[in-house]
Amino acid sequence: MIHFIKKKYLYAAAAVLTLCLGLTACGEKEDNTSKIDLADGTYTAEFTTDSSMFHVNEAYDNKGTLTVKDGQATIHVTLQSKKILNLFPGTAEDAQKDGAQLLEPTTDTVDYGDGDIDEAYGFDVPVPALDEEFDLALIGNKGVWYDHKVKVSNPQPYEESETTASAETTEAAADASEAEATTEAASAEALSDGTYMISLDFEGGSGKASIISPAKVTITNGEAIATVEWSSPNYDYMIVNGEKYLPVNTEGNSVFEIPVVLDEPVDVIGDTVAMSKPHEIEYTLTFHSETATAE
């Protein structure tokens, strides 16, 4: 009988030990929420990403407004346009699961400090830790989720003068405006006149057709003309800046020569005859000058 009682208590002790190992400490509730070691308040902090296509609006110098309360933090960032529709604090895979809580955009007014005012989407992003990369997925108007890594760092006490752009950012915007006034194709100035192969990002449409990357870009007197080849022979014209361009070939995939600006999104229209009747479809092309290789 005594032997049976000892054995019974040994089993019970083992069960308790197993339960304790599953917690942070025996008798304590596990807390998976990261804490931010900052006093409650409002800060300006840097928000950096792993992509040149996903970043804070240039008027804010890669910074957002960090709010801390009870050890939890959220940073509000204003993006460069309204093309990113939702964010998700996690991976693209998890963002598409039932019940995923997507971050909804706000419409922010952006003052560039040079008289130019625009609107762009902003988001309140939960921050699990400072100075550490974390997952933040996004979906754009193309309807595809993308994985990204972001980091929040260098928090500084918030000042009222930072409600739009900092003085440093305003000065940079003025410098950029002056540079643009020097030439209509300022982004091509970094490349001398010549012919290059340049990688491009392609957005829009249904995903059934695309423009082949890299594409040939010829720069003359600072102006860039791209020779773009579609993955389809069914495009009969393109429209860029309100002007219509016809194909430069008669066989194979549709090829066009169109004006572009490097390192900036270029909105174009492609008319396809692949459907029961012609359709004009909007696309966005971004040519990255850092990928240029002389042809």
Secondary structure, DSSP 4 states (H G I P E B T S, - for coil): -HHHHHHHHHHHHHHHHHHHHTSSSTTS---------S-SEEEEEEEEESBTTB-B-GGGTTEEEEEEETTEEEEEEEBSSS-EEEEESS-HHHHTSTT--PBPPEEEEEE-SSS-EEEEEEEEEEES-SSS-EE-EEEETT--EE--EEEEEEEEE--GGGSS--HHHHHHHHHHHHHHHH-TTGGGTTS-SEEEEE-EEEEES-SS--B-SSEEEEEETTEEEEEEEBSSS-EEEEEETTEEE--S-SSSS-EEEEEE-TTS-EEEEEEE-SSSS-EEEEEEEEE-GGG-EE-
